[in-house]
């Protein structure tokens, strides 16, 4: 190089830095002008929107983010020039991304800009609700705009198309058309599964039904059973067989194997004939009715009951109603990933405000249905990369067939909700948290007061649950006065619950001192981690509530409660 000549490396670096600085300025200006109300409009569809909050930024955080962006972008450029692009993201983990230098650079810049946008969110000075909505909006935008989602930019998909001579693209088009016809993205090979054939196979019979639910009684698997029967109340937002997928991961079968006379509520998938049903209807005519029928069939004065997710909220409400009536039909209760206190609802809080709830009340509060497909989409987009774009890329761009997975089959088998039931639930739980306010709401003619529910309790929460945050599950300990046992399991909303002991997977946390501080983090600090499933601990606890052993019944039902049809029954078969 001659003296005085411009160093091409230095020149390129300066140009790159200038370009990045300009991009930063444009991004910052765009971010400053983001329509926060736009997100609110998407979530509420209401006409009377609140004014858009003003965005202010923490100057120190903003400058730190800018400096970090400039430093990281220079490193991305240097790595690219040296052929060493670093992609610490599983979406770009395939070797094809590293082999295709341009695709690798595109992915690296995407990750760089994603980090910068999240830094901008962190720098915003606003109320917690607005910041959560900003974070959610940015997450959706970034998940949708990943280069892996586009055929022209996805190095792995391009390489597969070349190696298969276009067969992967043809299969992807076929997969897309099949999904269009079925109305949802395939998360698993749904042709492999059939309810009653290879999922929901525990032997039993329907012994009661009304227009809201069927009651299934399961065949005992032991010669003797506990005298106190056991009732599962699953979430009405999903089908019950999440508790009875395969024989080796069925919580229902496990319960039967432990010697419990087991019953389960199988919800009817609502159609227009149930469009007027209210929260009161579901508590009185379903949960309380199921408790009563279980007692009548078994001849027991009391039963043990379990509520899962929304089923736990419904069971807790029913117990409060029964307590006001002086009815002690339920001896003990188990709450799995359930909320009675809705102070901490996690990411779902971004959707909830007065406008949203009022809109839903106007739309369906006096009749109508909340479509199962809409509910399923909402829950999927809470984890957009894992539950949406992962399958878009795999199914359509790469032409893969998703593997057979029972849990994801269940996840795709969505259910409707009665509009009035759904509207009541939104206002009185997520918006106003009324169940925790003694006497605030009246259900089935009774003032709800959780402090009157004084029975033994087993309360479970999953540490990484994004639907029922661990703090939300734990909060139940603060409102029910009975003797309690709380356990925290590893993993999320479903995988943490469906964790059979034989698999020897994950772990759980217990605290034996009987203390329940208000803050869940204080409870965790004093808890001990134990390997394996929480099921065995729960089974030991439940046995203490179940009384003595008696001979197992030889037939289903009793008296007027005769066998209607074999389990799993008609109701669970109905599709939306």
Secondary structure as UniProt FT lines:
FT   TURN            3..4
FT   HELIX           8..32
FT   HELIX           36..44
FT   STRAND          56..57
FT   HELIX           59..81
FT   TURN            82..83
FT   HELIX           90..92
FT   HELIX           95..99
FT   HELIX           101..123
FT   STRAND          124..125
FT   HELIX           128..145
FT   HELIX           147..149
FT   TURN            151..153
FT   HELIX           155..163
FT   TURN            164..166
FT   HELIX           167..182
FT   HELIX           190..192
FT   TURN            196..198
FT   STRAND          204..209
FT   STRAND          213..218
FT   STRAND          224..226
FT   STRAND          230..233
FT   TURN            236..237
FT   HELIX           240..243
FT   HELIX           247..249
FT   HELIX           251..257
FT   TURN            258..259
FT   STRAND          262..267
FT   HELIX           272..274
FT   TURN            275..276
FT   HELIX           279..282
FT   HELIX           283..288
FT   HELIX           289..298
FT   STRAND          303..308
FT   HELIX           310..324
FT   TURN            325..326
FT   STRAND          330..336
FT   HELIX           346..351
FT   HELIX           354..364
FT   TURN            365..366
FT   STRAND          369..370
FT   HELIX           372..380
FT   HELIX           381..383
FT   HELIX           385..389
FT   HELIX           390..392
FT   HELIX           393..397
FT   HELIX           406..412
FT   STRAND          417..418
FT   HELIX           419..425
FT   HELIX           426..431
FT   HELIX           434..436
FT   TURN            438..439
FT   STRAND          442..443
FT   TURN            444..445
FT   STRAND          446..447
FT   HELIX           450..452
FT   STRAND          456..462
FT   TURN            463..464
FT   HELIX           470..474
FT   HELIX           475..478
FT   STRAND          484..489
FT   TURN            493..497
FT   HELIX           501..503
FT   STRAND          507..510
FT   TURN            512..513
FT   HELIX           520..525
FT   STRAND          528..531
FT   HELIX           535..545
FT   STRAND          549..551
FT   TURN            559..560
FT   STRAND          565..566
FT   TURN            567..568
FT   HELIX           571..573
//
